[in-house]
Amino acid sequence: MNEYMPQDIFNFCAASAASCIDHQSVNIEDFAKLISNDYRQRFIDDGFEEDIIIAAHNLVKMMETQFPARRLG
């Protein structure tokens, strides 16, 4: 029986997607799509790909605000 994605796994997905911004070949959207396809088989959440993208972009904004000398992207 499938269950909803736990918050800690969602947080890990968002943080992992945000870390992809330093890689030229992968962006947040591509990573979120890839990881969502894997997790979609295990969890019943619908639309968490979009939520991961939003959370990852918010995390990048927060990091850029906190550490302006280290510009991401």
Beta strands, then each sheet from edge to edge (+ up, - down):
end
